[in-house]
Amino acid sequence: MHSFKLILTIICFSVLQNVPANEQLIPAQSSNDGIPGILGDTQFPPFSGMLFAGTSGNSANPIDTMNGVSLIDIDTGTVVFTAPEVQAWGAAADPVNRRILFSVASNSIGSQGGDELFALSYDGGTPESLGVILDPLGEPLRMDGLAMIEGELFAALDGAAGGGDPDGLYRVNLDEKNSELVISFTGIGGLDSDPVSGRLFGTNDDTGMLVEIDITAGTVTDLVAYPQDFVDIDAMAAGENILYLITDEDQDIQLFDLNSNSFTGSLPSPFINADVFAGAALAFELPLDEEFIPPAIPTLSLMGLLILSSLLALIGWLIVRRSQFLHSTQS
């Protein structure tokens, strides 16, 4: 009996030793208890109106992130806060709920990166895990770029760096934690939508072009080539008619003006090392008066009504007299 137990123990140990490192049987960290293991124990300050930008490594281990996440004042380009143990594969602003949604590599079996979604309030605090997002086959979905459009979350997958899912744009169901492929394309990793027009934009590293994506038509249209010396733009954030294009290394953040369709300036990069991927979002606020209030219909006093009635009667009399005059001249 003892020999049997010993043999069984040796067999189990051998099987576990042969499981590849990226397939270890580690459960997905998709609850508040799992946050320190993925993001470190970081408290963010309030950051409404600031740029959320971060990079990511190959795994959920915070040590694998070379730069972390920074909060940037877009008016001055100043980095006001840095969380060195927080990763970001993709990021998007959710202004209705005043939060940033960003993706992180979980410890799920089959995770290729960016499959776990976190939410961080504009008011700061600790990011909250929303769970691991699954692809149409029920496997973890790697989300390289994120964008919110009319309350729906969309994710871009650029499989050039790995991952088994088809490249393209996915619609993410935040309630069911699943997704569906909406448009197939290749090379697009950076993603965001302009909050003014609702237009969806992406960065295509395969062609070196800033592109516009039409979900209804299912088309991708080239807009303009990357600035010189830029070949790998992983992250995009959108403000009011301004796109912020961000690499995962020490290259200035490029500003693209949608009104003039041109690059108009830059901000210093918060990153000092080249990393695997990057994500960014601008924590913009919605207008205070979102509800459309139709203009009031003017009301008339009794005197006004009498004057209007008199004018209408006069106009009617003049039309009759003119008709009588024309009839008399013709006869």
Phi, psi and omega in degrees: 000315180296323179295320179298315179298320180296316180296317180298319179297317180296319180297313180298318180297321180294319180297315181295325180293332183272356177285125179305155185298324183277004179237019178300145185282072180249124182294152177296136178270091187236035176218171180302329180293336183270352185300312182303328180292331183259315189254357188079180182256077189246133173253119179274146173279169173302142185215031178303133179084358182261166178266124176265117183219133180208168177240176184217154175259197184274353184215181180281354181290121181302334181294336181284354178269122185282331188239329185080199180248138178238151172252127189238132173283114186287343179281325183247345184077009183279135173279116185263344180198143176226134175247096188293342183254019180247134179256161173209115173275309176223160180207151178208147176275138174240081188293333179299320179259006178051062180207161171256132172258131179217151184257146182222148175290123180272181174263020181290148172296130180089359179294130177253006182116149172061026185263343179260134185257133178238154176238137179229121182293146173303335181279001178089196181103203182261134176301145180248129178286133175260356177111171178276130179272134183254149177280178182300342179263003178087011178260159179302132181264122175283121182249105183276324179226148181230150176206140174258129178227113179050047176083359178253143179262133177238147181230139175258138176239122174247100187280009182301330182262012178125166180113142185265349182281154176298141176294147176150195182257128181245140171268126185255127177267109184289337179280313184271347181063034176235183185208165175219144178284126183258312180224136175268131173202171179232151172088350185266119179243310176289142185205139170188163180242141179289123183291343180277307185263340184081004180290144183255132183234158178212166175246127183250103181288337178295323183252350183069037185233144165279130187234161172245136183248124177256106184293320182296314181277342182071034185240156174235123184242130176290136178253306184201152179285153175304154172300158181302141179075008176251120182233347186222084180258103187272333189234149176219139173230143183243135173245211179279095180066018177233133174252135178253116184256126193228132174265173179264026180215188185279072172229138184305146174288125182267137181253124179246123182270118181287338179288318181261355183052049182209158174281129189240359180167191182205164174234151178297144177285140176277354187262147179241350181231152174281131183238191184278314183208174182213155176219150182205153176201147177260126183278069182275153179258146174286156175303151181296322180256088180276329184285132178283124178248113183294149179297146181291141177278124183296143178252152181250143175282175179300318179296320179298318178297319178297317180295316180297319179297319180296319180295318179296320179295320179295317179297319179297318180296319180296323179295319179295315181297321180294321179295319178294321181294316180296322180294320181292323180288328179287332180272000000 
